[in-house]
Amino acid sequence: MMQDYLIGELSARLERLQAASAGAAADLARLRRRVETRPAAELAGETAQALALADRLCWESLSGGDTIAFDRQAAVSADLRVFGICAGLLEEG
């Protein structure tokens, strides 16, 4: 049950990041599919990949002067990071 919860929560955060990042819809959709279909043992790696992708998207938005997209992406990224740490999928630091 706990693993299903973690998968669902991570998928929901990726969905919010996808909504805030129209340009990376395909990458985020693939990552969500992997999260939802692969063994829960791989969630830590998928969470790290999600944060790396979120970081890239934030930098692209900021570099392009799209501060509104950056603001939305940064908020989702922060939530994703906190979730990962609290769920034991990421190390704090």
Stockholm file with secondary structure:
# STOCKHOLM 1.0

chainA/1-93         MMQDYLIGELSARLERLQAASAGAAADLARLRRRVETRPAAELAGETAQALALADRLCWESLSGGDTIAFDRQAAVSADLRVFGICAGLLEEG
#=GR chainA/1-93 SS CHHHHHHHHHHHHHHHHHHTCGGGHHHHHHHHHHHHHSCGGGHHHHHHHHHHHHHHHHHHHHHTTCHHHHHHHHHHHHHHHHHHHHTTSSCCC
#=GC SS_cons        CHHHHHHHHHHHHHHHHHHTCGGGHHHHHHHHHHHHHSCGGGHHHHHHHHHHHHHHHHHHHHHTTCHHHHHHHHHHHHHHHHHHHHTTSSCCC
//
